[in-house]
């Protein structure tokens, strides 16, 4: 039987991590479908609420690790749906600010119901959750460093 190299082992762990992420994301999508709110839009609402109104698309992009053009498309769809409003900054005309509308606030409240995530995560004990959090933060910080981003400048997300 061939020996598994460290590279193969690391790749297999990455695939497993990616599968878990996709599975939880899909469960979240299914849960939010009743509100006609895609999970990516819910994520953007959480980011805006965490950072504060008048956030820029660039700030959102940095927080969710998506390219600016992807965030721009998400924000365009959210604007059309009436969830957010984009306004030009009065002091810097080339800068856009994003605020949550009343409809977006309602969607945010609906998105706070995260039973799908809680159901899946409840399979872990509190000790296992803390260990997983620690391990994921270690991987996140190493990944950020590999991308040339100072982990201290991007605190761990707290979107509630």
URUR-V854905 format. One record per residue. N is the residue number from 0. SS is DSSP state (alpha for helix, beta for strand, coil for the rest). BURIAL is # if it has 24 or more other ideal C-beta (glycine too) atoms within 12 Angstrom, else .. Layout:
N,SS,BURIAL ; N,SS,BURIAL
//
This chain:
0,coil,. ; 1,coil,. ; 2,coil,. ; 3,coil,. ; 4,coil,. ; 5,alpha,. ; 6,alpha,. ; 7,alpha,. ; 8,alpha,. ; 9,alpha,. ; 10,alpha,. ; 11,alpha,. ; 12,alpha,. ; 13,alpha,. ; 14,alpha,. ; 15,alpha,. ; 16,alpha,. ; 17,alpha,. ; 18,alpha,. ; 19,alpha,. ; 20,alpha,. ; 21,alpha,. ; 22,alpha,. ; 23,alpha,. ; 24,alpha,. ; 25,alpha,. ; 26,alpha,. ; 27,alpha,# ; 28,alpha,# ; 29,alpha,. ; 30,alpha,# ; 31,alpha,# ; 32,alpha,. ; 33,alpha,. ; 34,alpha,# ; 35,coil,. ; 36,coil,# ; 37,coil,# ; 38,alpha,# ; 39,alpha,# ; 40,alpha,# ; 41,alpha,# ; 42,alpha,# ; 43,alpha,# ; 44,alpha,# ; 45,alpha,# ; 46,alpha,# ; 47,alpha,# ; 48,alpha,# ; 49,alpha,. ; 50,alpha,# ; 51,coil,. ; 52,coil,. ; 53,coil,. ; 54,beta,# ; 55,coil,# ; 56,alpha,# ; 57,alpha,# ; 58,alpha,# ; 59,alpha,# ; 60,alpha,# ; 61,alpha,# ; 62,alpha,# ; 63,alpha,# ; 64,coil,. ; 65,coil,. ; 66,coil,. ; 67,alpha,. ; 68,alpha,. ; 69,alpha,. ; 70,alpha,# ; 71,alpha,. ; 72,alpha,. ; 73,alpha,# ; 74,alpha,# ; 75,alpha,. ; 76,alpha,. ; 77,alpha,# ; 78,alpha,# ; 79,alpha,. ; 80,coil,# ; 81,coil,. ; 82,coil,# ; 83,beta,# ; 84,beta,# ; 85,beta,# ; 86,beta,. ; 87,beta,. ; 88,coil,. ; 89,coil,. ; 90,coil,. ; 91,coil,. ; 92,coil,. ; 93,coil,. ; 94,coil,. ; 95,beta,# ; 96,beta,# ; 97,beta,# ; 98,beta,# ; 99,beta,# ; 100,coil,. ; 101,alpha,. ; 102,alpha,# ; 103,alpha,# ; 104,alpha,. ; 105,alpha,. ; 106,alpha,# ; 107,alpha,# ; 108,alpha,. ; 109,alpha,. ; 110,alpha,# ; 111,coil,. ; 112,coil,. ; 113,coil,. ; 114,alpha,. ; 115,alpha,# ; 116,alpha,# ; 117,alpha,. ; 118,alpha,. ; 119,alpha,. ; 120,alpha,. ; 121,coil,. ; 122,coil,. ; 123,coil,. ; 124,coil,. ; 125,alpha,. ; 126,alpha,. ; 127,alpha,. ; 128,alpha,. ; 129,alpha,. ; 130,alpha,. ; 131,alpha,. ; 132,alpha,. ; 133,alpha,. ; 134,alpha,. ; 135,alpha,. ; 136,alpha,. ; 137,alpha,. ; 138,alpha,. ; 139,alpha,. ; 140,alpha,. ; 141,alpha,. ; 142,alpha,. ; 143,alpha,. ; 144,alpha,. ; 145,alpha,. ; 146,coil,. ; 147,coil,. ; 148,coil,. ; 149,coil,. ; 150,alpha,. ; 151,alpha,. ; 152,alpha,. ; 153,coil,. ; 154,coil,. ; 155,coil,. ; 156,coil,. ; 157,coil,. ; 158,coil,. ; 159,coil,.
//
